[in-house]
């Protein structure tokens, strides 16, 4: 039914799309045709006005031509003739002045009282149009223009007619007409009366610029206008366009009305056609559907199954469900409740089945379902159990609540396996054969045995026999009680770690493609609440955290550790959004009694199936995200490809580290230290280097941190200690090294008999223990001083010197230097790098050195990189300097030539 609904929606969408396309296409055609008609009309009008303008300018208004012809006839006999010939012309109101050029010289300028002073000026003293007339030997019309030499500054149109004899230029006649008169003669205002905007412009011949002569609106855009071009001989252009646009508002309104009516007509025709189609279809399908449920009847189901099997689209699993005792229950509950149940069955099928399926009702409480999905035997059983729960019929009879469970039978129908009738008949035969063989007592016994064997998916069904039904209910209640003890946290009444695995496995088993998000919440430093307040306060905090988490996570909430909670979300809300909401919800202070206690939490999240296909894999990734949150200091961490890449890198580091230790190929480098008193390299520190397989090395800090978290640090420490001591034994004297420094982790000091173990390794190499310095970080030593004091004492008694590494990073109190079991303090780079800019740091360095000298301690400055740092640190009185200023860490093979080259000259 869901598929048919989708098909109807797709069909309706397709019809609407076709109607819309037809309306849009028709509208576009009408629009284009209307625009074409208006443009054709504009072209005709433009052609007329272009011809009219050419005629006016070249002929009607060109009085200069007659004077030029008279000049050819008269010859060069003075200018009196010109004055007489121009007199009638000057008498006209629109004529402003008339000039005669003899060659390139202005010979006569009329009226003389205004322009007589210009006589004798050269042609080039006027505008470029005069020169152009000489060059092209044709009429030049320029305007509107105001000549610089015009004392009246009149805006005129110039008609420049060259005097040409035998193809040679002899001079020219210039007639200036009033601008308004010329524009009036052109008759462009008639275009406005016809509803057109216009723009008459020309291309300035000297620089190619556009010069607008006249326009209806200077701000109007004529880029889409119809244009006509003509030459005088410079290029003139006339552009016109309708004032209301090529597609007027009235046309738009008319087109919209027409398109709307057309769309309504098409829609009405489509609806009529669809109704006729539905009517015919309903007639054809009346005998294939069950009227009570809307599902197929047996005939319709068999036909549909036959079509599936004939198409060979893959295997089909066939299920039969029977609600035994349905007829009796239906008579008791009445037709209304019976009808409501039957009408709900299709929705129950659609809500549970995610793959393509068909379903039918054979009558009473009997249903057939075919699912197109590849399932093994266990998957078919799980699917049938889940769907039988969906078909559960709840009834209330005489005030008592009862349930009708569906029994089922399933069979695999491979594609091309035969007729659908045979498959359905075989399934029904198998079901009723099984019913005949099984008794309720035997089934209950079998299910109890399954529970004993650890099968948690067992359910005790109801039976037609009342006493067996009551027994089944009692067993169900007992099982739930046992499950509560096994799967619930007894203090907080919430799911525990095993329940998470069971629930997550069930979610995945029922629908392997259903997505869900998994969240982990860790309360930071929770033990401090119990220590500062009491365990009751701690429990109250946990109760409040669970209460807050229960709102968004509901029943899928678990406590897997003292202060660590898990939650599964099926809401579909984006994982990052829900994680941020959980964090904001949890950091609100908790009120316990009169105390308001702030909370700090970490939230990690991952997704199924993107980040794991099993509950265990998801939990491992989630715990990796929580660990990354602790290490990075981030409050919210979403497991993603970057974190996955980081974890893969860590796994690669661990793998390479194990191999390198096992195969004795792990590299140990050495960084020499300079003794400032002798100015020679007198000691070195051993540093581990793990190749990354690509020509580089992994971070030593990352490799050591992973070794500490994964139980490799003892093996790593033993390897480095043995390798460095062997190097010192075989190479130390030749290189002039007095001591070798080797780092220790706290885990090496905390194991039983660590002193004996370390001394055994050192003595095994044959090196003198007095030439060995073991370095321990300041924070590790202070935090574990009670547990490591005896071990350090035994090591020092054997001659080994103890160095306090990274001094200045952790506690850095000068008061306890005299009480620590160390011989050397190594000042961390974070302190030394500030001495150039911070006077307080320089004073602190001097204080450390003075206190160390008082307590007979050797001082080593680490991380010295520049000459300025070396000078200030050396002046402070430190004994040794270690840093890039003198030497970087290097393999033993490179250390030998390096120190050999420094042997004569020192550092």
JOJODA-V433525 format. One record per pair of residues at least 6 apart in sequence whose C-alpha atoms are under 6 Angstrom apart, sorted by the first residue. I is the first residue (numbers start at 1). GAP is how many residues later the second one is. D is the distance in whole Angstrom. If there is no record, write none. Layout:
BEGIN
i=I gap=GAP d=D
i=I gap=GAP d=D
END
This chain:
BEGIN
i=23 gap=236 d=6
i=35 gap=211 d=6
i=53 gap=133 d=6
i=64 gap=97 d=6
i=64 gap=109 d=6
i=64 gap=111 d=6
i=65 gap=96 d=6
i=68 gap=95 d=5
i=68 gap=105 d=6
i=94 gap=83 d=6
i=94 gap=84 d=5
i=95 gap=82 d=5
i=96 gap=80 d=5
i=96 gap=81 d=6
i=97 gap=13 d=6
i=97 gap=79 d=5
i=98 gap=12 d=5
i=98 gap=76 d=6
i=98 gap=77 d=5
i=99 gap=9 d=6
i=99 gap=10 d=4
i=99 gap=74 d=6
i=99 gap=75 d=5
i=100 gap=7 d=6
i=100 gap=8 d=5
i=100 gap=73 d=5
i=101 gap=6 d=5
i=101 gap=70 d=5
i=101 gap=71 d=5
i=102 gap=69 d=5
i=103 gap=67 d=5
i=103 gap=68 d=4
i=104 gap=18 d=6
i=104 gap=19 d=5
i=105 gap=15 d=6
i=105 gap=16 d=6
i=105 gap=17 d=5
i=105 gap=18 d=6
i=106 gap=13 d=5
i=106 gap=14 d=5
i=106 gap=15 d=6
i=107 gap=12 d=6
i=108 gap=11 d=6
i=109 gap=6 d=5
i=109 gap=7 d=5
i=133 gap=7 d=6
i=137 gap=25 d=6
i=139 gap=21 d=6
i=139 gap=22 d=5
i=140 gap=19 d=6
i=140 gap=20 d=5
i=140 gap=92 d=6
i=141 gap=17 d=6
i=141 gap=18 d=5
i=142 gap=15 d=6
i=142 gap=16 d=5
i=143 gap=14 d=4
i=144 gap=11 d=6
i=144 gap=12 d=5
i=144 gap=13 d=5
i=144 gap=35 d=6
i=145 gap=10 d=5
i=145 gap=11 d=5
i=146 gap=7 d=6
i=146 gap=8 d=6
i=146 gap=9 d=5
i=155 gap=24 d=6
i=156 gap=20 d=6
i=156 gap=21 d=5
i=156 gap=22 d=5
i=156 gap=23 d=5
i=157 gap=19 d=6
i=157 gap=20 d=5
i=157 gap=22 d=6
i=158 gap=17 d=6
i=158 gap=18 d=5
i=159 gap=15 d=6
i=159 gap=16 d=5
i=160 gap=13 d=6
i=160 gap=14 d=5
i=161 gap=11 d=5
i=161 gap=12 d=5
i=162 gap=9 d=6
i=162 gap=10 d=4
i=163 gap=7 d=5
i=163 gap=8 d=5
i=163 gap=9 d=5
i=164 gap=6 d=6
i=195 gap=47 d=6
i=195 gap=48 d=6
i=196 gap=45 d=5
i=196 gap=46 d=4
i=196 gap=47 d=5
i=197 gap=19 d=6
i=197 gap=43 d=6
i=197 gap=44 d=5
i=197 gap=45 d=6
i=197 gap=46 d=5
i=198 gap=17 d=6
i=198 gap=18 d=6
i=198 gap=41 d=6
i=198 gap=42 d=4
i=199 gap=15 d=6
i=199 gap=16 d=4
i=199 gap=39 d=6
i=199 gap=40 d=5
i=200 gap=13 d=5
i=200 gap=14 d=5
i=200 gap=37 d=6
i=200 gap=38 d=5
i=201 gap=10 d=5
i=201 gap=11 d=4
i=201 gap=12 d=5
i=201 gap=35 d=6
i=201 gap=36 d=5
i=202 gap=9 d=5
i=202 gap=33 d=6
i=202 gap=34 d=4
i=202 gap=35 d=6
i=203 gap=6 d=6
i=203 gap=7 d=5
i=203 gap=32 d=5
i=225 gap=14 d=6
i=225 gap=15 d=5
i=225 gap=16 d=5
i=226 gap=13 d=6
i=226 gap=14 d=6
i=227 gap=11 d=6
i=227 gap=12 d=4
i=228 gap=9 d=6
i=228 gap=10 d=5
i=229 gap=7 d=6
i=229 gap=8 d=4
i=230 gap=6 d=5
i=288 gap=8 d=6
i=288 gap=9 d=6
i=288 gap=11 d=6
i=288 gap=12 d=4
i=289 gap=6 d=6
i=289 gap=7 d=4
i=289 gap=8 d=5
i=290 gap=6 d=6
i=290 gap=7 d=5
i=293 gap=49 d=5
i=293 gap=50 d=5
i=295 gap=65 d=5
i=296 gap=64 d=4
i=297 gap=63 d=5
i=297 gap=64 d=5
i=297 gap=65 d=6
i=298 gap=64 d=5
i=301 gap=59 d=6
i=302 gap=118 d=6
i=305 gap=115 d=6
i=306 gap=114 d=5
i=309 gap=106 d=5
i=309 gap=107 d=6
i=312 gap=103 d=5
i=314 gap=101 d=6
i=315 gap=99 d=4
i=315 gap=100 d=5
i=316 gap=55 d=6
i=316 gap=56 d=5
i=316 gap=97 d=5
i=317 gap=53 d=6
i=317 gap=54 d=5
i=317 gap=94 d=6
i=317 gap=95 d=5
i=317 gap=96 d=6
i=318 gap=51 d=6
i=318 gap=52 d=4
i=318 gap=92 d=6
i=318 gap=93 d=5
i=319 gap=49 d=6
i=319 gap=50 d=5
i=319 gap=90 d=6
i=319 gap=91 d=4
i=320 gap=47 d=6
i=320 gap=48 d=5
i=320 gap=88 d=5
i=320 gap=89 d=5
i=321 gap=45 d=6
i=321 gap=46 d=5
i=321 gap=85 d=6
i=321 gap=86 d=6
i=321 gap=87 d=4
i=322 gap=43 d=6
i=322 gap=44 d=4
i=322 gap=84 d=5
i=322 gap=85 d=5
i=323 gap=42 d=5
i=323 gap=83 d=4
i=326 gap=39 d=6
i=330 gap=8 d=6
i=356 gap=16 d=6
i=357 gap=13 d=5
i=357 gap=14 d=4
i=358 gap=11 d=6
i=358 gap=12 d=5
i=359 gap=9 d=6
i=359 gap=10 d=4
i=360 gap=7 d=6
i=360 gap=8 d=5
i=361 gap=6 d=4
i=388 gap=18 d=5
i=392 gap=12 d=6
i=392 gap=13 d=5
i=393 gap=10 d=6
i=393 gap=11 d=5
i=394 gap=8 d=6
i=394 gap=9 d=5
i=395 gap=6 d=6
i=395 gap=7 d=5
i=405 gap=56 d=6
i=405 gap=57 d=6
i=409 gap=22 d=5
i=460 gap=12 d=5
i=462 gap=7 d=5
i=463 gap=6 d=5
i=487 gap=8 d=6
i=487 gap=9 d=6
i=487 gap=11 d=6
i=487 gap=12 d=5
i=488 gap=6 d=5
i=488 gap=7 d=4
i=488 gap=8 d=5
i=489 gap=6 d=6
i=489 gap=7 d=6
i=494 gap=64 d=6
i=495 gap=63 d=4
i=496 gap=62 d=5
i=496 gap=63 d=5
i=496 gap=64 d=5
i=497 gap=63 d=5
i=501 gap=114 d=6
i=504 gap=111 d=6
i=515 gap=93 d=5
i=516 gap=53 d=6
i=516 gap=54 d=5
i=516 gap=91 d=6
i=516 gap=92 d=5
i=517 gap=51 d=6
i=517 gap=52 d=5
i=517 gap=89 d=6
i=517 gap=90 d=4
i=518 gap=49 d=6
i=518 gap=50 d=5
i=518 gap=87 d=6
i=518 gap=88 d=5
i=518 gap=89 d=6
i=519 gap=47 d=6
i=519 gap=48 d=5
i=519 gap=85 d=6
i=519 gap=86 d=4
i=520 gap=45 d=6
i=520 gap=46 d=5
i=520 gap=83 d=6
i=520 gap=84 d=5
i=521 gap=43 d=6
i=521 gap=44 d=5
i=521 gap=81 d=6
i=521 gap=82 d=5
i=522 gap=42 d=5
i=522 gap=79 d=6
i=522 gap=80 d=5
i=523 gap=40 d=6
i=523 gap=78 d=4
i=524 gap=76 d=5
i=524 gap=77 d=5
i=529 gap=9 d=6
i=530 gap=8 d=5
i=553 gap=16 d=6
i=556 gap=11 d=6
i=556 gap=12 d=5
i=557 gap=9 d=6
i=557 gap=10 d=4
i=558 gap=7 d=6
i=558 gap=8 d=5
i=559 gap=6 d=4
i=587 gap=12 d=5
i=587 gap=13 d=6
i=589 gap=8 d=5
i=589 gap=9 d=4
i=589 gap=10 d=6
i=590 gap=6 d=6
i=590 gap=7 d=5
i=602 gap=33 d=5
i=602 gap=34 d=6
i=603 gap=33 d=5
i=604 gap=21 d=6
i=604 gap=22 d=6
i=604 gap=32 d=6
i=604 gap=33 d=5
i=604 gap=34 d=6
i=605 gap=33 d=5
i=605 gap=34 d=6
i=606 gap=33 d=5
i=612 gap=6 d=5
i=625 gap=14 d=6
i=660 gap=6 d=5
i=667 gap=22 d=5
i=668 gap=19 d=6
i=668 gap=20 d=5
i=668 gap=21 d=6
i=669 gap=17 d=6
i=669 gap=18 d=5
i=669 gap=220 d=6
i=669 gap=221 d=5
i=669 gap=222 d=4
i=670 gap=14 d=6
i=670 gap=15 d=5
i=670 gap=16 d=5
i=670 gap=17 d=6
i=670 gap=219 d=5
i=670 gap=220 d=5
i=671 gap=13 d=5
i=671 gap=14 d=5
i=671 gap=217 d=6
i=671 gap=218 d=4
i=672 gap=11 d=6
i=672 gap=12 d=4
i=673 gap=8 d=5
i=673 gap=10 d=5
i=673 gap=11 d=5
i=673 gap=208 d=6
i=673 gap=209 d=5
i=674 gap=6 d=5
i=674 gap=7 d=4
i=674 gap=206 d=5
i=674 gap=207 d=5
i=675 gap=7 d=6
i=675 gap=205 d=5
i=676 gap=203 d=6
i=676 gap=204 d=6
i=679 gap=227 d=6
i=679 gap=228 d=6
i=680 gap=226 d=5
i=680 gap=227 d=5
i=682 gap=55 d=5
i=682 gap=56 d=5
i=683 gap=54 d=5
i=683 gap=55 d=6
i=683 gap=56 d=5
i=683 gap=57 d=6
i=684 gap=56 d=5
i=685 gap=55 d=6
i=685 gap=56 d=4
i=686 gap=55 d=6
i=686 gap=56 d=5
i=690 gap=7 d=5
i=690 gap=8 d=6
i=691 gap=6 d=4
i=692 gap=6 d=6
i=707 gap=6 d=5
i=714 gap=34 d=6
i=726 gap=39 d=5
i=729 gap=38 d=5
i=739 gap=32 d=4
i=739 gap=33 d=6
i=740 gap=32 d=5
i=740 gap=33 d=6
i=741 gap=32 d=5
i=741 gap=33 d=6
i=742 gap=32 d=5
i=742 gap=33 d=6
i=743 gap=31 d=6
i=743 gap=32 d=5
i=744 gap=31 d=6
i=744 gap=32 d=6
i=755 gap=36 d=5
i=769 gap=30 d=6
i=769 gap=31 d=5
i=770 gap=29 d=5
i=770 gap=30 d=5
i=772 gap=28 d=6
i=773 gap=27 d=6
i=773 gap=28 d=5
i=773 gap=29 d=6
i=774 gap=28 d=5
i=775 gap=27 d=6
i=775 gap=28 d=5
i=775 gap=29 d=6
i=775 gap=30 d=6
i=776 gap=28 d=5
i=776 gap=29 d=5
i=777 gap=27 d=6
i=777 gap=28 d=4
i=777 gap=29 d=6
i=778 gap=26 d=6
i=778 gap=27 d=6
i=778 gap=29 d=6
i=779 gap=31 d=5
i=801 gap=22 d=6
i=802 gap=20 d=5
i=802 gap=21 d=5
i=803 gap=19 d=6
i=803 gap=20 d=6
i=803 gap=21 d=4
i=803 gap=22 d=5
i=804 gap=21 d=5
i=804 gap=22 d=6
i=805 gap=21 d=5
i=806 gap=20 d=6
i=806 gap=21 d=6
i=806 gap=22 d=4
i=807 gap=19 d=6
i=807 gap=20 d=5
i=807 gap=21 d=5
i=808 gap=20 d=6
i=818 gap=37 d=6
i=823 gap=34 d=5
i=824 gap=33 d=5
i=824 gap=34 d=5
i=824 gap=35 d=6
i=825 gap=34 d=5
i=826 gap=33 d=6
i=826 gap=34 d=5
i=826 gap=35 d=6
i=827 gap=34 d=5
i=827 gap=35 d=6
i=828 gap=34 d=6
i=829 gap=33 d=5
i=829 gap=34 d=5
i=835 gap=6 d=5
i=835 gap=7 d=5
i=846 gap=30 d=5
i=859 gap=19 d=5
i=859 gap=20 d=5
i=860 gap=19 d=6
i=860 gap=20 d=5
i=860 gap=21 d=6
i=861 gap=20 d=5
i=862 gap=20 d=5
i=862 gap=21 d=6
i=863 gap=20 d=4
i=864 gap=19 d=4
i=864 gap=21 d=6
i=865 gap=18 d=6
i=865 gap=19 d=5
i=865 gap=20 d=4
i=866 gap=19 d=6
END
